[in-house]
Amino acid sequence: MKNPAFDELAVYPFWRLAKLLEGVPKPEGIDEIALQIGEPKIPQPDFVAKIIAENAEKWGNYPPHPGTHTYRTACANWLTRRYGLPEGMIDGERNVLPCAGTKEALFHMALLAVPRDRPTGNQKPYAVLVPNPVYQVYYGAAVFSGGEPYPIAAPASNNFMPDYSGLDPDILERTALVYLCNPSNPQGASGSMDYLVKLIDLARRHDFILAFDECYSEIYRGDPPIGGLQVCAKLGGDLSNVVVLHSLSKRSSAPGLRCGFVAGDPNLIDAYRTIRSYASVAVPLPILAAGEALWNDEAHVDINRAHYADLFDIAESILGHIPGFSSPPGGFYLWLDVGDGEAAALQLWRKAAVKCMPGGYMAQDDPFTGKNPAARYLRVCLVHDKPTAQEALKRIATVLEA
């Protein structure tokens, strides 16, 4: 016997891409350049390895699920500095929990939010709203929690943000959880203060949990993206219904460290502490020590941000004349309107040995139109050193120009 929820899942994007390119030869004599996965290639700060080595004896200890007081305090202090929060609004003891990156914590949000029964007077399951394109973890979490996922299109006409407030009242009344990636993956767009205020108000009116995935918050050009807790502060400091998730994977070029945190509504944090005790791996103490140092340091983040800004300048100089190009204000992805993302990805591999992700692989068919809203697009990850990125972009330009 197998959980029937497996049958409701789409094929994971990277598996689907591997199938598309299976048996398709790349050109001889040139090396592959992988731009399909958002894995930062900038070296992490030297002090990370040093701190882990200095704490090596702690590999022999079971780490506590709540982490350490100093790690939670570092996270709370970072949130306060980054978003200009009032002192004491975020307390490391009440409002913060460490997590192993944010992937498993994002999945757990559905376990935290979706009830096991059906909404009163309704035979349909509780709804989980996700942006479309969608990080597949959101969709999978909705399915396995017993909720009904609603992938809501995030078109260019709405600043690449989903219009959750425009949904039918019947859907909103049975909504248990809403995910928002801000800045968005893959479009790199950020919600305005007005948009985010309305979204938090919507969460409180309909009593659903609002999970802000803010893992790209420190990679931007121009003004820093507004955060969920920053909006809560503007609304008077009430954290009800809101959690934010942050990770060192993108901010600090440390995806292998698997270190992040969840913060927000103290009642939700307390409930999530129970889930983590039952269903997650605690972050090891040497990792927490290194993570604490990373949250306390902004110099390496400034260097990383400047590097990504240079990559986007290079991209604009090489691809800016091609129809469908745009340079986003956040994140490290190009979201190119190429007409047919799957066909473009196939040609880029066959002719240039460059791997990119078809936009349609990152999206679900729209529940209202039946169409895939991202099929026209191609995601290009700008995560390499400058020479590698420049070479890849030149190859992409040659193929797209043809």
C-alpha positions as CSV (number, residue, x, y, z in Angstrom):
1,M,0.0,0.0,0.0
2,K,1.2,3.5,-0.9
3,N,-0.1,6.9,0.1
4,P,-2.3,8.0,-2.9
5,A,-0.9,11.5,-2.5
6,F,2.0,10.5,-4.6
7,D,-0.2,10.3,-7.6
8,E,-1.1,14.0,-7.2
9,L,2.4,15.2,-7.5
10,A,3.9,16.6,-10.6
11,V,7.3,15.3,-11.8
12,Y,10.0,17.2,-10.0
13,P,11.5,19.8,-12.3
14,F,15.1,18.6,-12.2
15,W,14.0,15.0,-13.0
16,R,11.8,16.3,-15.8
17,L,14.7,18.3,-17.3
18,A,17.0,15.2,-17.0
19,K,14.4,13.3,-19.0
20,L,14.2,16.0,-21.7
21,L,17.9,16.0,-22.2
22,E,18.4,12.2,-21.9
23,G,20.2,10.9,-25.0
24,V,20.6,14.4,-26.5
25,P,24.3,14.9,-27.2
26,K,25.9,18.2,-26.4
27,P,28.4,19.8,-28.9
28,E,31.8,18.2,-28.9
29,G,34.8,20.1,-27.6
30,I,33.0,22.5,-25.2
31,D,32.4,22.0,-21.5
32,E,28.9,21.9,-20.0
33,I,27.8,24.9,-18.0
34,A,25.0,24.2,-15.5
35,L,22.6,27.1,-15.1
36,Q,19.5,25.1,-14.2
37,I,20.0,25.1,-10.4
38,G,20.2,28.0,-8.0
39,E,23.4,26.9,-6.2
40,P,25.7,29.8,-5.4
41,K,29.3,29.2,-6.6
42,I,30.7,32.2,-4.7
43,P,33.0,30.8,-1.9
44,Q,31.6,31.2,1.6
45,P,33.6,33.2,4.1
46,D,36.8,31.5,5.4
47,F,35.7,31.8,9.0
48,V,32.9,29.2,8.5
49,A,35.3,26.3,8.2
50,K,37.4,27.7,11.0
51,I,34.5,27.9,13.4
52,I,33.2,24.4,12.6
53,A,36.7,23.0,13.2
54,E,36.9,24.9,16.6
55,N,33.6,23.3,17.6
56,A,34.5,19.8,16.4
57,E,34.1,18.2,19.8
58,K,30.4,19.1,19.6
59,W,29.8,16.6,16.8
60,G,29.6,14.1,19.7
61,N,26.5,15.8,21.2
62,Y,22.9,15.5,20.1
63,P,21.9,19.0,19.2
64,P,18.7,20.4,20.9
65,H,15.9,21.1,18.5
66,P,15.4,24.7,19.7
67,G,19.1,25.2,18.9
68,T,21.2,27.5,21.1
69,H,20.3,30.7,22.9
70,T,23.1,32.5,21.1
71,Y,22.0,31.3,17.7
72,R,18.4,32.3,18.2
73,T,19.6,35.7,19.6
74,A,21.8,36.3,16.5
75,C,18.8,35.6,14.2
76,A,16.5,37.9,16.2
77,N,19.1,40.6,16.2
78,W,19.6,40.2,12.5
79,L,15.9,40.6,11.8
80,T,15.8,43.7,14.0
81,R,18.7,45.3,12.2
82,R,17.7,44.2,8.7
83,Y,14.1,45.3,8.8
84,G,14.3,48.2,11.3
85,L,12.1,46.5,13.8
86,P,11.4,47.9,17.3
87,E,13.7,46.5,19.9
88,G,12.1,43.5,21.6
89,M,9.5,42.9,18.9
90,I,11.4,39.6,18.0
91,D,12.7,37.7,21.0
92,G,15.0,34.7,20.3
93,E,13.3,32.7,23.0
94,R,9.7,33.2,21.9
95,N,9.8,34.0,18.2
96,V,12.7,32.1,16.6
97,L,13.5,28.4,15.8
98,P,16.5,27.2,13.8
99,C,15.9,24.8,10.9
100,A,18.1,22.8,8.5
101,G,17.9,25.3,5.7
102,T,14.3,26.2,4.9
103,K,13.2,23.4,2.6
104,E,11.9,21.0,5.3
105,A,10.5,23.9,7.4
106,L,8.5,25.1,4.4
107,F,7.1,21.6,4.0
108,H,6.3,21.5,7.7
109,M,4.2,24.7,7.4
110,A,1.4,22.7,5.8
111,L,1.5,20.1,8.7
112,L,1.3,23.1,11.1
113,A,-1.6,24.8,9.2
114,V,-3.9,22.3,7.5
115,P,-6.6,20.6,9.7
116,R,-7.4,17.0,9.3
117,D,-11.2,17.5,9.0
118,R,-13.1,19.4,6.4
119,P,-14.2,23.1,6.6
120,T,-17.5,23.5,8.3
121,G,-20.4,23.1,5.8
122,N,-18.0,22.3,3.0
123,Q,-17.2,19.0,1.4
124,K,-14.0,20.3,-0.2
125,P,-10.7,20.1,1.7
126,Y,-8.9,23.1,3.1
127,A,-7.1,25.1,0.5
128,V,-3.4,25.9,0.3
129,L,-2.5,28.8,-1.9
130,V,0.8,28.9,-3.7
131,P,2.3,31.2,-6.3
132,N,2.6,29.9,-9.9
133,P,5.4,29.3,-10.9
134,V,5.8,27.5,-7.7
135,Y,8.6,26.1,-5.6
136,Q,7.6,22.5,-5.7
137,V,8.0,22.0,-2.0
138,Y,5.0,24.2,-1.4
139,Y,2.8,22.2,-3.7
140,G,4.0,18.9,-2.3
141,A,3.4,20.1,1.3
142,A,-0.2,21.0,0.4
143,V,-0.8,17.5,-1.2
144,F,0.7,15.5,1.7
145,S,-1.0,17.5,4.4
146,G,-4.4,16.7,2.8
147,G,-5.0,20.2,1.6
148,E,-6.0,21.2,-1.9
149,P,-3.3,23.2,-3.6
150,Y,-4.3,26.2,-5.6
151,P,-1.4,27.5,-7.8
152,I,-2.2,31.1,-8.4
153,A,-0.7,32.8,-11.4
154,A,1.9,35.5,-10.8
155,P,1.9,37.3,-14.1
156,A,4.1,40.3,-15.3
157,S,0.9,42.4,-15.3
158,N,0.7,42.0,-11.5
159,N,4.4,42.6,-10.8
160,F,4.9,38.8,-10.9
161,M,3.0,38.6,-7.7
162,P,-0.1,36.3,-7.2
163,D,-3.4,38.0,-6.7
164,Y,-4.6,36.1,-3.7
165,S,-7.1,38.7,-2.6
166,G,-9.0,38.4,-5.9
167,L,-9.9,34.8,-5.3
168,D,-13.5,33.6,-4.9
169,P,-14.7,34.0,-1.3
170,D,-15.4,30.3,-1.1
171,I,-11.8,29.5,-1.6
172,L,-10.6,32.1,0.9
173,E,-13.0,30.9,3.5
174,R,-11.5,27.4,3.5
175,T,-7.9,28.5,3.0
176,A,-5.6,27.2,5.8
177,L,-2.2,28.3,4.5
178,V,-0.7,30.8,1.9
179,Y,2.9,30.7,0.7
180,L,4.7,33.7,-0.7
181,C,8.3,33.7,-2.0
182,N,9.5,37.3,-1.6
183,P,11.6,38.1,-3.6
184,S,10.0,35.6,-5.9
185,N,11.6,32.5,-7.5
186,P,12.1,32.6,-10.4
187,Q,11.0,36.1,-11.4
188,G,12.9,38.1,-8.8
189,A,10.0,40.4,-8.0
190,S,9.2,41.9,-4.6
191,G,5.9,42.7,-3.1
192,S,5.2,46.4,-2.3
193,M,4.2,47.6,1.1
194,D,0.6,48.1,0.0
195,Y,0.5,44.5,-1.5
196,L,1.9,42.9,1.7
197,V,-0.3,44.9,4.1
198,K,-3.3,43.7,2.2
199,L,-2.1,40.1,2.2
200,I,-1.5,40.1,6.0
201,D,-4.9,41.7,6.5
202,L,-6.4,39.0,4.3
203,A,-4.7,36.3,6.4
204,R,-6.2,37.7,9.6
205,R,-9.7,38.2,8.2
206,H,-9.8,34.6,7.0
207,D,-7.6,33.2,9.8
208,F,-5.0,31.4,7.6
209,I,-1.3,31.1,8.2
210,L,0.9,33.2,5.9
211,A,4.3,31.8,5.3
212,F,6.9,34.2,3.8
213,D,9.7,32.4,2.1
214,E,12.4,35.2,2.2
215,C,15.5,33.2,1.3
216,Y,16.4,35.6,-1.5
217,S,15.9,38.7,0.6
218,E,19.6,39.7,0.6
219,I,20.1,39.5,-3.2
220,Y,18.8,42.6,-4.7
221,R,19.6,45.6,-6.9
222,G,18.4,48.9,-5.6
223,D,16.2,49.1,-2.5
224,P,16.1,46.1,-0.1
225,P,12.9,44.0,-0.4
226,I,10.3,44.6,2.2
227,G,9.9,41.7,4.7
228,G,6.9,40.2,6.3
229,L,7.9,41.2,9.8
230,Q,8.6,44.8,8.6
231,V,4.9,44.9,7.5
232,C,3.8,43.6,10.9
233,A,5.8,46.3,12.6
234,K,4.1,48.9,10.4
235,L,0.7,47.4,11.4
236,G,1.6,47.9,15.1
237,G,3.8,44.9,15.9
238,D,1.2,42.2,16.0
239,L,2.7,38.9,14.6
240,S,-0.6,36.9,14.5
241,N,-0.8,34.5,11.5
242,V,2.6,35.3,10.2
243,V,5.9,33.4,9.9
244,V,9.0,34.2,7.9
245,L,11.7,31.7,6.8
246,H,15.3,32.6,6.2
247,S,18.3,30.6,5.1
248,L,22.1,31.1,4.8
249,S,22.1,29.1,1.5
250,K,21.7,32.1,-0.8
251,R,22.6,35.0,1.5
252,S,25.9,33.5,2.5
253,S,26.6,31.1,-0.3
254,A,26.3,28.2,2.1
255,P,23.7,25.8,0.6
256,G,25.6,22.8,2.0
257,L,25.5,24.2,5.6
258,R,21.8,23.6,5.8
259,C,21.2,26.3,8.3
260,G,18.3,28.8,8.6
261,F,15.4,29.8,10.9
262,V,11.7,30.3,11.2
263,A,10.4,33.4,13.0
264,G,7.1,35.1,13.8
265,D,3.9,34.5,15.7
266,P,4.9,33.0,19.0
267,N,1.9,30.6,19.1
268,L,2.9,29.2,15.7
269,I,6.5,29.0,16.7
270,D,5.6,27.1,19.8
271,A,3.5,24.6,17.8
272,Y,6.2,24.2,15.3
273,R,8.7,23.4,18.1
274,T,6.5,20.2,18.6
275,I,6.6,19.3,14.9
276,R,10.4,19.7,14.8
277,S,10.7,17.4,17.9
278,Y,8.8,14.7,16.0
279,A,9.8,15.1,12.4
280,S,13.0,16.9,11.7
281,V,16.7,16.8,12.1
282,A,18.1,19.2,14.6
283,V,20.9,21.5,13.3
284,P,24.3,20.3,14.6
285,L,26.0,22.5,17.2
286,P,29.1,23.2,15.1
287,I,26.8,24.3,12.2
288,L,24.8,26.6,14.6
289,A,28.1,28.2,15.7
290,A,29.1,28.9,12.2
291,G,25.6,30.1,11.4
292,E,25.6,32.5,14.3
293,A,28.8,34.1,13.0
294,L,27.3,34.4,9.5
295,W,24.1,36.1,10.7
296,N,26.3,38.5,12.7
297,D,28.4,39.5,9.6
298,E,27.3,41.7,6.7
299,A,30.6,42.2,5.0
300,H,30.4,39.0,3.0
301,V,26.8,39.6,2.1
302,D,27.7,43.0,0.6
303,I,30.4,41.3,-1.4
304,N,28.0,38.7,-2.7
305,R,25.3,41.2,-3.5
306,A,27.8,43.3,-5.5
307,H,28.9,40.2,-7.4
308,Y,25.4,39.3,-8.4
309,A,24.8,42.9,-9.5
310,D,27.8,42.7,-11.8
311,L,26.5,39.4,-13.3
312,F,23.2,41.1,-14.1
313,D,25.1,44.0,-15.7
314,I,27.0,41.5,-17.8
315,A,23.7,39.7,-18.7
316,E,22.1,43.0,-19.8
317,S,25.1,43.9,-22.0
318,I,25.0,40.5,-23.7
319,L,21.3,39.7,-23.8
320,G,19.6,43.1,-23.4
321,H,18.8,43.5,-27.1
322,I,17.0,40.1,-27.3
323,P,13.2,40.3,-27.1
324,G,11.9,38.9,-23.9
325,F,14.9,40.0,-21.8
326,S,14.3,41.8,-18.5
327,S,16.6,42.4,-15.5
328,P,14.8,41.7,-12.2
329,P,15.3,43.8,-9.1
330,G,15.9,40.7,-6.8
331,G,17.2,37.2,-6.8
332,F,19.8,35.7,-9.1
333,Y,17.7,34.4,-11.9
334,L,16.9,35.6,-15.4
335,W,13.3,34.9,-16.3
336,L,13.4,35.1,-20.1
337,D,10.3,35.2,-22.3
338,V,11.5,33.0,-25.1
339,G,8.1,31.8,-26.5
340,D,8.7,28.2,-25.7
341,G,10.9,27.5,-22.7
342,E,11.1,23.7,-23.2
343,A,12.2,24.1,-26.9
344,A,14.8,26.8,-25.9
345,A,16.2,24.6,-23.1
346,L,16.6,21.7,-25.6
347,Q,18.3,23.9,-28.2
348,L,20.7,25.5,-25.6
349,W,21.9,22.0,-24.6
350,R,22.1,20.6,-28.1
351,K,23.9,23.6,-29.6
352,A,25.7,25.3,-26.7
353,A,26.1,22.7,-23.8
354,V,24.2,25.0,-21.5
355,K,21.6,23.6,-19.1
356,C,18.7,25.9,-18.2
357,M,15.3,25.2,-16.7
358,P,12.1,25.5,-18.8
359,G,9.7,27.8,-17.0
360,G,6.8,25.5,-17.5
361,Y,8.6,22.8,-15.5
362,M,8.4,25.1,-12.5
363,A,4.7,25.7,-12.8
364,Q,1.4,23.9,-12.5
365,D,-1.5,24.2,-14.9
366,D,-3.7,27.1,-13.7
367,P,-6.7,25.7,-11.8
368,F,-9.1,28.2,-13.6
369,T,-7.7,28.3,-17.2
370,G,-6.0,24.9,-17.4
371,K,-3.0,26.5,-19.0
372,N,0.6,26.6,-17.8
373,P,1.4,30.3,-17.1
374,A,5.1,29.8,-17.4
375,A,5.5,27.7,-20.5
376,R,6.8,30.7,-22.5
377,Y,9.7,31.3,-20.1
378,L,13.2,30.0,-19.4
379,R,15.0,30.3,-16.0
380,V,18.7,31.0,-16.2
381,C,20.7,30.9,-12.9
382,L,23.4,33.5,-12.6
383,V,25.4,31.9,-9.8
384,H,28.9,31.4,-11.2
385,D,32.1,33.4,-11.3
386,K,32.1,36.2,-13.9
387,P,34.1,34.4,-16.6
388,T,31.9,31.3,-16.5
389,A,28.7,33.4,-16.5
390,Q,29.9,35.6,-19.4
391,E,30.8,32.5,-21.5
392,A,27.4,30.9,-20.7
393,L,25.5,34.2,-21.6
394,K,27.4,34.5,-24.9
395,R,26.4,31.0,-25.8
396,I,22.8,31.7,-24.9
397,A,22.8,34.8,-27.0
398,T,24.1,33.0,-30.0
399,V,21.4,30.3,-29.8
400,L,18.5,32.8,-29.1
401,E,19.6,35.1,-31.8
402,A,19.5,32.3,-34.3
